[in-house]
Amino acid sequence: MMEAIGALATIALAIVGLAGVFSSTMASIATIIVGAAILIEGGSVGASSWALSRSSSASTTKTQTAVGGGLGAQTLWGVAGIVLGILALLGVSQLTLLSVAVLVFGASFMLGSFASAQAWQGSEAVTASTGG
């Protein structure tokens, strides 16, 4: 839910920025919001996959490591995005920092999707082993 709110806020800020109203400021604020959404997503998915792995002996160490590593990186990159957005908002090499933030977010989405796929496969194994 929080990711959707962050996405809507980012879209609104992008529209305002494209209209020419404080474009670099709006981009910096949007970067902070996307970073916060990634941070929240990494934490929430990590918590649910941790609870799932604790509730069943069917999940393997390999799956737990892949999910934990991907979501840990996603959380870390969310914090990095927030820091980059704050620095850009303060006027420190805005274009460079915002470009780096886009790369960080792309890598976070890529690794986060791999971790989510691993978590999904782990939850299917748990469901199959418990008969649910």
C-alpha positions in Angstrom: 0.0 0.0 0.0 2.8 2.4 0.9 4.5 1.7 -2.4 1.4 2.7 -4.3 1.1 6.0 -2.3 4.8 6.7 -3.0 4.2 6.0 -6.7 1.2 8.4 -6.9 3.2 11.1 -5.1 6.1 10.6 -7.5 3.8 10.9 -10.5 2.2 14.1 -9.1 5.7 15.6 -8.5 6.8 14.6 -12.0 3.8 16.3 -13.5 4.4 19.5 -11.5 8.1 19.3 -12.5 7.3 18.8 -16.2 5.1 21.9 -16.0 8.2 23.8 -15.2 7.6 24.5 -11.5 10.9 24.0 -9.7 11.8 21.0 -11.8 15.0 20.0 -10.1 13.5 20.4 -6.7 10.5 18.2 -7.6 12.9 15.6 -9.1 14.9 15.6 -5.8 11.8 15.2 -3.7 10.5 12.4 -6.0 13.8 10.6 -5.6 13.5 10.8 -1.8 9.9 9.4 -2.0 10.9 6.5 -4.3 13.8 5.7 -2.0 11.5 5.6 1.0 9.0 3.4 -0.9 11.8 0.9 -1.8 13.0 0.9 1.8 9.5 0.2 3.1 8.9 -2.5 0.4 12.2 -4.2 1.3 11.4 -4.2 5.0 7.8 -5.5 4.6 8.6 -8.2 2.1 11.6 -9.2 4.2 9.5 -9.5 7.3 6.9 -11.6 5.6 9.4 -13.9 4.0 11.3 -14.2 7.4 8.0 -15.2 9.1 7.3 -17.7 6.3 10.7 -19.3 6.6 10.3 -19.6 10.4 6.9 -21.2 10.1 8.0 -24.1 7.9 11.0 -26.4 7.7 10.4 -26.8 3.9 12.2 -23.6 3.0 15.8 -24.2 2.2 18.9 -22.3 3.3 19.6 -21.4 -0.3 16.2 -19.8 -0.7 16.5 -18.0 2.7 19.9 -16.7 1.7 18.8 -15.5 -1.8 15.7 -13.8 -0.4 17.5 -12.2 2.6 20.4 -11.0 0.4 18.2 -9.5 -2.3 15.9 -7.8 0.2 18.8 -6.6 2.3 20.3 -5.0 -0.7 16.9 -3.5 -1.7 16.6 -1.9 1.8 20.2 -0.6 1.6 19.6 0.9 -1.8 16.4 2.5 -0.6 18.5 4.3 2.0 21.0 5.2 -0.7 18.3 6.7 -2.8 17.0 8.8 0.1 20.5 10.1 0.8 21.1 10.9 -2.9 17.8 12.7 -3.1 18.6 14.8 0.0 22.0 15.7 -1.3 20.4 16.7 -4.7 17.8 18.7 -2.8 20.6 20.6 -1.1 22.0 21.4 -4.5 25.1 19.1 -4.6 25.5 18.1 -8.3 21.8 17.6 -8.8 21.9 16.1 -12.3 24.7 13.7 -11.4 23.1 12.5 -8.2 19.7 12.1 -9.7 21.2 10.1 -12.5 23.0 7.8 -10.0 19.7 7.5 -8.1 18.0 6.2 -11.2 20.7 3.6 -11.7 20.4 2.6 -8.0 16.7 2.2 -8.2 16.9 0.2 -11.4 19.4 -2.2 -9.8 17.2 -2.4 -6.7 14.1 -3.3 -8.7 16.0 -5.9 -10.6 17.5 -7.6 -7.5 14.2 -7.1 -5.6 12.3 -8.9 -8.3 14.7 -11.9 -8.1 14.3 -12.0 -4.3 10.5 -11.8 -4.6 10.5 -14.6 -7.1 12.6 -16.7 -4.7 10.3 -15.9 -1.8 7.3 -16.8 -4.0 8.8 -20.1 -4.9 9.6 -20.7 -1.2 5.9 -19.9 -0.2 4.7 -22.4 -2.9 7.0 -25.1 -1.4 5.6 -24.3 2.1 2.0 -24.5 0.8 2.6 -27.8 -0.9 4.3 -29.4 2.1 1.6 -28.3 4.5 -1.2 -29.4 2.2 -2.7 -25.8 2.0 
